Amino acid sequence: MKREDVRNVAIIAHVDHGKTTLVDELLKSSGVFRANQEVVERVMDSNDIERERGITILSKNTAVFYKDTKINIIDTPGHADFGGEVERVLKMVNGVILVVDAYEGPMPQTKFVLKKALELELPAIVCINKIDRPEARPMEVIDEVLELFMDLDASDEQLDCPFVFASARAGFAKKALEDPEEDMRPLFETIVDYIPAPEGDETANTQMLVSTIDYNEYVGRIGIGKIDNGTVRVNQECVIVNHHDQEKLRKVKIGKLYQFDGLNRVEVAEATVGDIVAVSGITDLHIGDTICSPENPEAIPFQKISEPTIAMNFMVNDSPLAGQEGKYVTSRHIRERLFKELNTDVSLRVEETDSPDCFKVSGRGELHLSVLIENMRREGYEFAVSKAEVLYRYNERNQKLEPMELAYVDVPEEFTGTVIQKLTSRKGELQGMSPVSGGYTRLEFSIPSRGLIGYRGEFLTDTKGNGIMNTIFDDYAPYKGDLAYRKTGSLIAYESGETITYGLFNAQERGLLFVGPGEKVYSGMVIGQNPKAEDIEVNVCKTKKLTNTRSSSADEALKLVPKKEMSLEQCLEFIDTDELLEVTPKSLRIRKKILDPTMRKRASFKK
């Protein structure tokens, strides 16, 4: 049976090529919003952090109607750190829309997501977006996209894909560049004509693969997936099986069933082949589980999610200022919150350690873990985190392997020398160098993941904010040798108290300060950066001793250099292996792991 009235499609692209804005326009032009309704931009990015950073972190489902056809659309993330989200939602769809920027052309993540789609033999519609950019070069980008298809061994049918030109921001799409700029109808027509209708046997036993998990405080876990065969009804008795876990066989009952309509979930009594539905009422449901009829339980094959490459320790905050700003501060609170995150984030791993106050959290990259830290911070949690370290593997010959990444760097020509020198000093190997338009050069590097830790801030400084760096996980390779993370030292507070202008004035000669006057500090807290390699203790709580004699010029105002405000990412990049970042809802403080100066010296001698 073919469901001609349904199309299931995912929108895939490199970060910032306009996927979410395109979904906005599809929703608007299909009449989901009232004519006079005020709609926020990027309506699919519902999470605060997604809205602030302008990135998509979690894939989202929506559905629109074009004429008599229901089009289920899945908006996916573009960042490599959230690649686990993209990999699994492709199992729900029958085709993809590959969005490519009309100026930038195919980028590393374009290649990653397209490769996944081609492996699953999904047809692709290529949407050249942002054609109204002044420097747009749509015809050259078409050639680059076709080259990419050939590099990825696309079949003849996949190579014969339709191209649509669009400007998601201006709200139009067209099949040829000379066509008039009207609305999104040409894209809708291409979806209906080119993306195959879902197929399946309506009379067969039920089979539904859970591709995404949502979580709700009231109903618990919600499984989202496409029905491959049969029908799903409310109160239906089913069993759960898993392709990668042959032992799994559990009886369950469908509690509630929802379908997507615009931005809403609508309760339905039953759904059939080709429908994308959300199911609630099943505890302990996981991504990759298949919901089947009890008569003939058969699991649908599902690719394993890529393993994490980077890990950090989350621990209870034990600094002298602990517990003053956070609402949730104990190890029980932190443990519950981290394990709750596993409900929705498949690429994350949380492990208990020897200490009951410390948990090892592994993810796909620094951005992946920093988003989790920022979310916890906003929810009122207080804790400390260690420096991100890569996860090593060992082969059968017991050789140490480390994760490698491909870094694609676009920089103005005058900065290429600096960037090449910095990345080669971090064990990077230059693989290619080619000019791109606008006086930029594209450098391709193969570099260990640990070589990129803490580099992004330095990169922006070196290129005066003009460089663009994109990285993507490549593979595990033999260990490349030791690497110094940081060439500068730390300025460490000598005593606890409040900072005084006089003390700061004397300390600022030693380096760049992270604190201003009137801030609480404690002994062992990092309050600045020393340009030289060693750590220095400074007393920023020192007051000026008053004397009997005063000259008229002695008390002139002391001029302080403004302190450096550090964002969460900058703090995570800055900290060294012997330091921790103390995270509270109001503050970010860097500190030494060992606060006592004598003990710290002893530990460094032992090294």
C-alpha positions as a printed Julia matrix, in Angstrom:
607×3 Matrix{Float64}:
  0.0     0.0     0.0
  1.22    3.49   -0.88
  0.06    6.5     1.13
 -0.2     9.07   -1.66
 -1.64   11.65    0.76
  1.53   11.71    2.94
  5.15   12.78    2.4
  7.87   12.47    5.08
 10.91   14.69    4.56
 13.9    15.88    6.63
 15.66   19.19    6.1
 19.43   18.69    6.33
 22.29   21.18    5.91
 25.48   22.65    7.29
 25.1    24.97   10.27
 23.63   28.4     9.44
 22.56   27.63    5.88
 18.93   28.45    6.69
 17.12   25.18    7.55
 15.01   26.54   10.41
 14.13   29.77    8.55
 13.03   27.64    5.58
 10.69   25.62    7.86
  9.26   28.96    9.14
  8.35   29.95    5.58
  6.84   26.53    4.77
  4.67   26.83    7.9
  3.6    30.4     7.02
  2.78   29.69    3.38
  0.75   26.57    4.24
 -1.56   28.63    6.44
 -0.48   27.27    9.86
 -0.49   30.82   11.26
 -3.37   33.29   11.03
 -2.84   36.14    8.58
 -2.32   38.7    11.38
 -0.6    36.38   13.88
  2.67   37.63   15.3
  5.29   34.9    14.85
  8.79   34.86   16.28
 11.65   34.14   13.87
 12.92   30.53   13.77
  9.75   29.3    15.48
 11.11   25.72   15.54
 14.03   26.68   17.81
 11.94   26.47   20.96
 14.77   26.17   23.5
 16.2    29.44   24.97
 19.79   28.52   24.13
 18.79   27.65   20.55
 17.16   31.08   20.18
 20.1    32.99   21.69
 22.85   31.23   19.74
 20.87   30.9    16.51
 21.58   27.16   16.3
 19.34   24.09   16.31
 20.26   21.54   19.0
 17.34   19.09   18.93
 15.55   17.85   15.84
 11.89   18.96   15.74
  8.82   17.57   13.99
  6.12   19.58   12.31
  3.51   18.93    9.63
  1.91   21.12    6.95
 -0.78   20.52    4.35
 -0.27   21.33    0.68
 -3.51   20.82   -1.25
 -4.55   17.27   -0.21
 -1.09   16.07    0.89
  0.17   16.08    4.46
  3.91   16.84    4.55
  5.7    15.79    7.75
  8.84   17.93    8.07
 11.75   17.3    10.43
 14.13   20.2    11.13
 17.59   18.83   12.04
 20.68   20.4    13.66
 23.65   21.44   11.52
 26.43   21.26   14.12
 28.71   18.21   14.1
 28.3    17.94   17.89
 24.6    17.14   17.41
 25.17   14.72   14.52
 23.53   11.93   16.57
 20.22   13.77   16.14
 20.53   13.77   12.34
 21.6    10.13   12.0
 18.49    8.71   13.58
 15.72   10.97   12.22
 16.66    9.95    8.68
 15.09    6.56    9.46
 11.7     8.31    9.73
 11.67    9.91    6.28
 11.43    8.91    2.61
 13.57   11.76    1.28
 15.57   14.85    2.27
 15.83   18.5     1.32
 19.53   19.4     1.25
 19.84   23.15    1.91
 23.04   24.77    0.6
 24.06   28.42    0.97
 24.25   30.14   -2.45
 27.53   31.8    -1.46
 29.33   29.31    0.8
 28.45   26.19   -1.18
 28.78   22.67    0.31
 30.56   22.68    3.7
 31.89   19.82    5.94
 28.56   19.15    7.63
 26.78   19.2     4.24
 29.03   16.29    3.29
 28.36   14.44    6.58
 24.55   14.68    6.46
 24.36   13.99    2.72
 26.55   10.9     3.12
 24.15    9.55    5.8
 21.13   10.21    3.53
 22.75    8.55    0.48
 23.74    5.48    2.55
 20.05    5.04    3.42
 19.24    5.39   -0.32
 17.08    8.46    0.28
 16.33   10.74   -2.69
 17.39   14.39   -2.19
 15.99   17.71   -3.36
 18.75   20.35   -3.41
 17.56   23.76   -2.26
 20.05   26.56   -3.07
 19.13   29.06   -0.35
 19.99   32.76    0.16
 20.07   33.49   -3.6
 19.28   37.14   -2.76
 22.7    37.55   -1.1
 24.74   40.16   -3.0
 27.68   37.74   -3.47
 25.51   34.68   -4.31
 26.91   32.32   -7.0
 24.1    29.74   -7.48
 25.32   28.18  -10.77
 28.83   27.47   -9.4
 27.3    26.03   -6.21
 25.2    23.58   -8.31
 28.44   22.23   -9.85
 30.02   21.91   -6.39
 26.96   20.03   -5.07
 27.0    17.6    -8.02
 30.73   17.02   -7.46
 29.96   16.23   -3.82
 27.27   13.71   -4.91
 29.83   12.01   -7.17
 32.5    12.0    -4.43
 30.0    10.2    -2.18
 29.23    7.55   -4.87
 25.62    8.61   -5.37
 23.54    6.39   -7.67
 22.32    7.65  -11.07
 18.81    8.22   -9.66
 20.22   10.24   -6.74
 22.4    12.31   -9.12
 19.33   13.17  -11.16
 17.99   15.31   -8.31
 15.86   18.45   -8.76
 17.32   21.86   -7.85
 15.17   24.59   -6.28
 16.36   28.19   -5.77
 15.06   29.97   -2.69
 15.39   32.79   -0.23
 13.87   31.53    3.02
 14.09   35.01    4.56
 12.29   36.69    1.64
  9.77   33.82    1.48
 10.05   32.59   -2.11
 11.23   29.52   -4.03
 11.53   28.95   -7.79
 12.52   26.11  -10.1
 14.63   28.26  -12.44
 16.61   31.44  -11.69
 14.63   33.49  -14.24
 11.22   32.55  -12.73
  9.29   35.24  -10.82
  9.78   35.5    -7.04
  6.34   34.71   -5.62
  5.94   32.14   -2.82
  7.06   28.7    -1.58
  4.74   26.77   -3.93
  7.51   25.51   -6.28
  9.23   23.83   -3.32
  5.96   22.21   -2.14
  5.31   20.93   -5.68
  8.83   19.49   -5.93
  8.36   17.67   -2.57
  5.04   16.14   -3.68
  6.37   15.17   -7.14
  9.83   13.9    -6.24
  9.78   12.51   -2.67
  8.27    8.99   -2.76
  5.11    8.29   -0.79
  5.62    6.0     2.24
  4.87    2.33    1.58
  3.88   -0.52    3.89
  1.33   -3.22    4.55
 -1.67   -1.84    6.41
 -2.99   -5.33    7.2
  0.32   -6.72    8.51
  1.41   -6.84   12.15
  2.31   -3.48   13.71
  5.92   -2.27   13.32
  7.06    1.18   14.43
 10.69    2.24   14.99
 11.27    4.84   17.73
 13.68    7.4    16.23
 13.39   10.27   18.74
 12.53   10.51   22.41
 10.83   13.54   23.94
 10.34   13.93   27.66
  7.52   15.57   29.56
  7.2    15.9    33.35
  3.51   14.86   33.22
  3.49   11.87   30.85
  7.16   10.79   31.04
  8.88    9.51   27.92
  7.28   10.08   24.53
  8.5     7.97   21.61
  8.36    9.51   18.13
  8.66    7.42   14.99
  7.17    6.33   11.67
  4.74    3.42   11.37
  6.32    1.01    8.84
  3.59   -1.64    8.84
  0.14   -2.22   10.36
 -1.85    0.17   12.52
 -1.26    1.65   16.0
 -4.29    2.22   18.26
 -4.77    3.67   21.72
 -4.8     0.92   24.45
 -3.26   -1.58   21.99
 -1.21   -4.39   23.57
  2.3    -4.42   22.04
  5.8    -5.71   22.67
  9.11   -3.85   22.47
 12.14   -5.39   20.74
 15.52   -3.95   19.73
 17.76   -4.79   16.75
 20.98   -4.37   18.8
 19.67   -6.08   21.95
 18.35   -9.54   21.01
 17.33  -10.29   24.63
 14.85   -7.41   24.82
 11.19   -8.43   24.74
  8.79   -6.49   26.92
  5.0    -6.27   26.94
  3.6    -2.71   26.89
  0.34   -0.9    26.28
 -0.08    2.25   24.12
 -1.32    5.03   26.44
 -1.91    8.0    24.14
 -1.26    8.55   20.46
 -0.51   11.92   18.83
  0.0    13.16   15.28
  1.66   16.43   14.27
 -0.34   19.31   12.86
  1.6    22.53   12.37
  3.37   23.16   15.66
  0.87   21.18   17.71
  0.47   17.55   18.7
 -3.07   16.36   18.14
 -4.47   13.32   19.98
 -5.76   10.59   17.63
 -7.37    7.19   18.24
 -5.34    5.35   15.59
 -2.73    5.86   12.89
 -1.53    3.75   10.02
  1.37    3.1     7.58
  3.52    6.15    6.77
  2.24    8.33    9.62
  4.78    9.94   11.96
  3.31    9.65   15.45
  4.19   10.25   19.1
  3.37    7.53   21.64
  3.16    8.04   25.4
  2.45    5.75   28.34
  5.44    3.43   27.84
  8.13    3.64   30.52
 11.77    2.92   29.74
 11.38    3.43   25.99
 14.66    3.96   24.07
 15.75    5.18   20.67
 16.11    2.22   18.32
 13.3     0.22   20.0
 10.65   -1.26   17.69
  7.02   -1.34   18.89
  5.44   -4.52   17.41
  2.36   -6.7    17.62
  2.86   -9.61   20.09
  2.04  -12.2    17.37
  5.22  -11.68   15.32
  7.74   -9.37   17.03
 10.4    -8.35   14.51
 12.89   -5.53   15.15
 13.61   -2.93   12.45
 17.38   -2.57   11.82
 18.8     0.67   13.19
 22.32    2.06   12.84
 24.25    2.52   16.09
 24.63    6.13   17.19
 28.22    7.42   16.91
 30.18    7.11   20.15
 31.23   10.16   22.22
 34.78   11.46   21.69
 35.23   13.86   24.61
 34.61   13.67   28.38
 34.57   15.92   31.45
 34.0    15.33   35.15
 30.97   16.98   36.76
 31.41   17.22   40.52
 29.96   18.74   43.66
 31.25   22.28   44.21
 33.5    22.31   47.31
 34.93   25.84   47.08
 34.75   28.29   50.05
 31.83   30.05   48.25
 29.89   26.81   47.62
 26.14   26.68   48.15
 25.58   30.46   48.22
 24.02   30.92   44.77
 22.68   27.54   43.61
 19.39   25.87   44.43
 20.53   22.29   43.7
 24.0    21.61   45.08
 24.22   17.99   46.34
 25.56   14.96   44.46
 22.05   13.45   44.5
 20.66   16.51   42.66
 23.47   16.49   40.09
 23.18   12.73   39.55
 19.41   12.87   39.0
 19.72   15.76   36.54
 22.49   14.09   34.49
 20.61   10.78   34.27
 17.43   12.68   33.3
 19.36   14.2    30.36
 19.93   10.66   29.05
 16.15   10.44   28.46
 16.42   12.72   25.44
 20.11   12.92   24.47
 21.32    9.74   22.76
 24.89   10.88   22.15
 25.55   11.51   25.85
 27.05    9.0    28.33
 27.05    9.41   32.12
 29.19    7.12   34.31
 29.63    6.92   38.08
 33.25    7.23   39.3
 35.09    6.0    42.43
 33.93    9.17   44.22
 30.2     9.5    44.96
 30.52   13.27   44.32
 31.91   13.0    40.79
 30.4    11.83   37.47
 32.12   11.3    34.14
 30.04   12.82   31.31
 31.0    12.05   27.69
 29.69   13.8    24.6
 30.34   14.53   20.93
 32.25   17.79   21.41
 32.85   20.87   23.55
 29.68   22.58   22.27
 27.58   19.51   23.12
 28.77   19.53   26.76
 28.71   23.33   27.15
 25.02   23.4    26.16
 24.28   20.85   28.91
 26.27   22.94   31.46
 24.42   26.13   30.43
 21.01   24.4    30.7
 21.81   23.05   34.19
 23.08   26.45   35.29
 19.84   28.14   34.23
 17.82   25.55   36.12
 19.55   26.51   39.4
 22.28   23.84   39.63
 25.67   24.57   41.18
 28.62   22.27   40.44
 32.22   22.18   39.19
 33.57   20.76   35.92
 37.06   19.67   34.88
 38.83   20.35   31.59
 37.45   18.43   28.6
 39.67   15.49   27.68
 39.42   13.17   24.7
 38.47    9.51   25.02
 41.24    7.17   23.86
 40.86    3.65   22.52
 43.31    0.76   22.23
 43.57   -1.65   19.29
 44.35   -5.37   19.45
 48.1    -4.6    19.52
 47.43   -2.39   22.58
 48.36    0.7    20.57
 46.82    3.95   21.84
 44.35    5.51   19.4
 42.85    9.0    19.58
 39.92   10.69   17.8
 40.89   12.72   14.73
 38.9    15.53   13.15
 38.87   17.2     9.76
 39.04   20.98   10.16
 38.03   23.24    7.27
 39.28   26.77    7.86
 38.31   29.78    5.7
 40.59   32.74    6.45
 41.63   35.98    4.72
 44.95   35.42    2.92
 47.02   37.56    5.31
 46.22   35.25    8.25
 46.94   31.89    6.6
 50.54   31.73    7.89
 49.5    32.28   11.53
 46.7    29.69   11.35
 48.91   27.06    9.69
 51.64   27.61   12.3
 49.17   27.38   15.23
 47.42   24.24   13.95
 50.65   22.41   13.05
 51.96   23.14   16.56
 48.78   21.39   17.79
 49.7    18.26   15.76
 47.55   19.23   12.75
 48.54   18.17    9.22
 47.71   20.42    6.27
 45.86   18.3     3.68
 44.88   20.94    1.15
 44.82   24.67    0.42
 42.59   26.36   -2.14
 41.4    29.93   -2.83
 37.72   30.75   -2.29
 35.94   33.93   -3.38
 36.29   37.23   -1.51
 40.05   37.03   -0.9
 39.71   34.01    1.42
 41.76   30.81    1.43
 40.35   27.43    2.51
 42.72   25.25    4.52
 41.97   21.57    5.17
 43.6    19.97    8.2
 43.59   16.54    9.79
 44.04   17.23   13.51
 43.59   15.33   16.8
 40.4    16.36   18.67
 42.51   17.39   21.68
 44.47   19.79   19.44
 41.25   21.78   18.93
 40.36   21.99   22.64
 40.77   25.61   23.68
 41.71   26.81   20.2
 38.55   28.56   18.95
 39.01   31.74   21.02
 42.65   32.01   19.94
 41.61   31.45   16.31
 39.14   34.36   16.39
 41.84   36.62   17.87
 44.42   35.53   15.29
 42.05   36.19   12.36
 40.56   39.38   13.89
 37.14   37.71   13.91
 37.16   37.1    10.14
 38.0    33.39   10.15
 35.44   30.57    9.88
 36.35   27.13   11.22
 34.26   23.98   10.78
 35.25   20.61   12.16
 33.89   17.12   11.77
 34.85   13.81   13.39
 36.91   11.68   11.01
 38.19    8.48   12.67
 40.46    7.07   15.37
 44.21    7.12   14.54
 47.44    6.31   16.45
 48.33    8.78   19.25
 50.24   11.76   17.86
 52.34   12.58   20.94
 52.07   14.96   23.9
 50.65   18.44   23.52
 50.86   21.55   25.72
 47.33   22.92   26.02
 48.24   26.4    27.22
 51.37   28.5    26.96
 50.26   31.07   29.57
 50.07   30.74   33.36
 47.39   31.75   35.85
 47.24   34.59   38.36
 46.01   33.03   41.61
 44.38   34.83   44.57
 46.65   34.7    47.62
 43.94   35.14   50.28
 40.17   35.07   50.66
 38.12   38.25   50.87
 36.79   41.04   48.68
 38.89   42.57   45.91
 40.18   46.1    46.57
 41.14   48.66   43.88
 44.63   49.1    45.41
 45.35   45.36   45.29
 43.98   45.05   41.73
 46.07   48.04   40.59
 49.26   46.31   41.74
 48.15   42.93   40.31
 47.26   44.21   36.82
 50.96   44.76   36.02
 51.38   40.96   36.2
 48.78   40.12   33.56
 45.15   40.25   32.41
 42.56   40.22   35.24
 39.21   38.38   35.24
 37.88   40.18   38.37
 36.95   43.79   39.16
 36.75   45.67   42.48
 34.31   44.46   45.18
 34.16   40.81   44.03
 34.47   37.84   46.37
 37.6    35.74   45.89
 39.25   32.91   47.81
 42.74   31.51   48.12
 43.48   29.26   45.13
 40.98   30.98   42.82
 42.28   31.94   39.36
 41.72   35.68   38.95
 43.72   36.37   35.79
 46.1    35.24   33.09
 49.88   35.54   33.3
 51.51   36.05   29.87
 54.44   33.85   31.01
 54.1    30.1    31.46
 54.24   29.91   35.29
 51.48   30.54   37.85
 51.86   33.55   40.18
 50.05   34.26   43.44
 48.86   37.86   43.85
 47.07   39.61   46.67
 44.07   41.46   45.27
 42.54   42.05   48.71
 45.5    44.2    49.81
 44.64   47.65   51.2
 46.9    50.71   51.25
 48.5    51.38   54.65
 47.84   54.96   55.78
 50.76   57.12   57.04
 50.86   60.35   59.02
 52.36   62.38   56.23
 50.53   62.76   52.96
 51.59   64.65   49.87
 49.05   66.25   47.58
 49.8    63.81   44.71
 49.93   60.57   46.76
 46.23   59.71   46.54
 45.57   60.33   42.89
 42.88   58.03   41.5
 44.19   54.57   40.59
 43.29   53.66   37.02
 42.21   50.04   36.52
 42.3    48.28   33.17
 38.78   46.83   32.51
 38.57   43.15   33.5
 38.12   40.45   30.88
 34.55   39.12   30.92
 34.66   35.38   30.21
 31.8    33.43   28.64
 31.18   29.78   29.55
 32.94   28.58   26.36
 35.93   30.84   27.01
 36.23   29.54   30.58
 36.07   25.92   29.38
 38.75   26.68   26.79
 40.97   28.51   29.3
 41.09   26.01   32.18
 44.09   23.69   32.37
 44.21   20.08   33.55
 44.99   21.12   37.17
 42.06   23.58   37.29
 38.27   23.4    37.64
 35.44   25.66   36.54
 32.98   26.45   39.32
 29.53   26.91   37.71
 26.66   28.58   39.6
 23.47   30.25   38.31
 25.09   33.69   38.81
 28.84   33.19   38.49
 31.59   31.36   36.65
 34.81   31.05   38.67
 38.03   29.31   37.64
 39.99   27.7    40.48
 42.87   25.35   41.1
 41.87   21.75   41.93
 44.08   21.99   45.04
 43.35   25.28   46.8
 46.04   25.08   49.49
 49.3    26.62   48.07
 51.64   24.27   49.99
 49.77   21.12   48.92
 49.66   22.47   45.35
 53.45   22.89   45.27
 53.95   19.37   46.64
 51.65   17.95   43.96
 53.54   19.78   41.18
 56.9    18.42   42.48
 55.49   14.88   42.44
 54.62   15.32   38.76
